[in-house]
Amino acid sequence: MNSKSKRNFEQEIVNCLIDNNYGMTVLSIADKIGVSRNTVYRYIGILEGKNQVFKREVGTYKLYYSKEARLISRKIILSFYKGLLNALNDEIQLNPIRFKVLGKKIASYLDIPFEVEDYQKLVNTDKSLKLNELKLFYSLQPYFTLLHDKITLKRIIKAKNSKKFIIHFVDSDLLEEELPYIYHFYILSGIVEAKFAQFFDLKVKCDVLDYKTLKEDSENYIRISLELP
């Protein structure tokens, strides 16, 4: 019997998920425990059948969680986060630059797995986008959608003769209420700039262009610019 057959892949996957309450993709599990994706697919299917793990779909991503992990109610987290944003705004008074600085500092503590996959499914994509540019964006999509149960990427438009992209999101649940939590998106822009520097050694510029709340229109939206060097 070889050493590979002695490994308890089911327990390794469960232990991996317990240590990562934010959820993990099949690829991130495979990388973590050092096996192929096919091996993870096979054993995670067995674990789902045993009701030891479950999955949630976040956009094109399928995140897996251990049933033993303790998940805090998103409603509680979001209510706390909204209070925090308002408290910060009282001190910062909607200063985009200072909110971006906060985002850059927060980025060093964020440990969200990312991977390039399913970028072909992008809706209404400008045909001039290069493959490597799409890969860069999709690698960081989990950061753009941080703390959102309901936000949809509608389109990416590339400005002609430049490396500037306009990223259009709709249905954000942080833009539904009378008080828009636009501060969140300034923080995100700082996080994205920091993560591009960390993962790809690229100094990018990310900014909030404009937004509209649900109170003002039937469809809220937020437009964010991303300029590559």
Sequence and secondary structure as in RCSB ss.txt:
>XXXX:A:sequence
MNSKSKRNFEQEIVNCLIDNNYGMTVLSIADKIGVSRNTVYRYIGILEGKNQVFKREVGTYKLYYSKEARLISRK
IILSFYKGLLNALNDEIQLNPIRFKVLGKKIASYLDIPFEVEDYQKLVNTDKSLKLNELKLFYSLQPYFTLLHDK
ITLKRIIKAKNSKKFIIHFVDSDLLEEELPYIYHFYILSGIVEAKFAQFFDLKVKCDVLDYKTLKEDSENYIRIS
LELP
>XXXX:A:secstr
  HHHHS HHHHHHHHHHT TT B HHHHHHHHT  HHHHHHHHHHHHHTTSEEEEEETTEEEEEETTS    HH
HHHHHHHHHHHHHHHHH S HHHHHHHHHHHHTT         GGG TT  TT  HHHHHHHHHTHHHHTTT SS
 EEEEEEE TTSSEEEEEEE  TTSSSSS  THHHHHHHHHHHHHHHHHH    EEEEEEEE TTTSSS EEEEE
EE  
